[in-house]
Amino acid sequence: MRLAHSLCFLALSALASCDSPSPQFMHRDTATTRVEVEGSTFSVHQRENWVEVYRIGFEALPRVPVILARAKIAIEQATGCKVVKGSLSGDQAIQRAEIDCDAA
């Protein structure tokens, strides 16, 4: 029984750390970069002027405003582009934004 619990925990941990992008970012033109900001690790998927970001790793009770602020920094570091004001949305796990590479 203990082995079953251990295997279940390992399987759930593996799934929780998955950062596969949504279908519109599963394209050969999608660039993926990992960035760490203030203890949060993000996987930034960029295609054209859009990004989809996954916070990976464990953090106890992360607050949405804190994670969104860190995600914005991660996006700008990974892409070299500015996040379009008002376009960043998401929750503690997944964030999306439009970027403007001409303004960088």
C-alpha positions in Angstrom: 0.0 0.0 0.0 2.8 2.4 0.8 4.4 1.7 -2.6 1.1 2.5 -4.3 0.9 5.9 -2.5 4.5 6.6 -3.4 3.8 5.8 -7.1 0.7 7.9 -7.1 2.5 10.9 -5.6 5.3 10.6 -8.2 2.8 10.4 -11.0 0.9 13.5 -9.7 4.1 15.4 -9.2 5.1 14.7 -12.8 1.8 15.9 -14.1 1.9 19.0 -12.0 5.3 20.0 -13.4 4.1 19.6 -17.1 4.4 22.7 -19.1 3.2 21.7 -22.6 1.7 24.7 -24.3 -1.9 24.9 -25.7 -2.5 23.8 -29.3 -1.9 27.3 -30.8 1.6 27.3 -29.3 2.5 23.8 -30.5 4.2 25.0 -33.7 7.7 24.9 -34.9 7.8 28.7 -34.8 7.2 28.7 -31.1 10.2 29.7 -29.0 10.3 28.3 -25.4 12.5 29.8 -22.6 12.7 29.1 -18.9 13.2 32.1 -16.6 13.4 32.4 -12.9 12.1 35.6 -11.2 12.2 36.1 -7.4 11.9 32.3 -6.7 9.2 31.6 -9.3 10.2 29.6 -12.4 8.3 30.2 -15.6 8.3 28.4 -19.0 7.6 31.2 -21.6 6.2 30.0 -24.9 6.3 32.8 -27.6 4.7 32.7 -31.0 4.7 35.9 -33.0 3.3 38.6 -30.7 1.7 36.3 -28.2 3.0 34.4 -25.2 1.7 31.7 -23.0 3.5 31.2 -19.7 3.5 28.3 -17.2 4.7 28.7 -13.7 6.5 25.5 -12.9 7.6 24.2 -9.6 5.9 24.2 -6.2 5.1 27.4 -4.3 2.9 27.3 -1.2 -0.3 29.5 -1.8 1.1 31.9 -4.4 -1.0 35.1 -4.7 -2.3 35.9 -8.2 -1.1 39.6 -8.2 2.4 38.5 -7.2 2.6 35.8 -9.8 1.2 38.0 -12.6 3.9 40.7 -11.7 6.6 38.0 -11.8 5.2 36.6 -15.1 5.4 40.0 -16.7 9.1 40.3 -15.8 9.7 36.7 -17.0 8.0 37.5 -20.3 10.0 40.6 -20.9 13.3 38.9 -20.0 12.6 35.8 -22.2 11.4 37.7 -25.3 13.2 41.1 -25.1 9.7 42.6 -25.8 7.3 44.7 -23.7 4.0 43.3 -22.5 1.1 45.2 -24.0 -0.6 47.1 -21.2 -3.8 45.4 -20.1 -3.1 42.2 -22.1 -1.6 40.1 -19.2 -4.2 37.7 -17.8 -4.2 34.4 -16.0 -3.9 32.7 -12.6 -1.3 31.2 -10.4 -0.4 28.5 -13.0 -1.0 29.8 -16.5 -0.6 33.4 -17.9 -1.1 34.8 -21.3 -0.2 38.2 -22.8 0.4 40.1 -26.0 3.8 41.5 -26.6 5.2 44.5 -28.5 8.7 43.9 -29.8 8.8 47.3 -31.5 8.5 49.1 -28.2 11.5 47.3 -26.5 
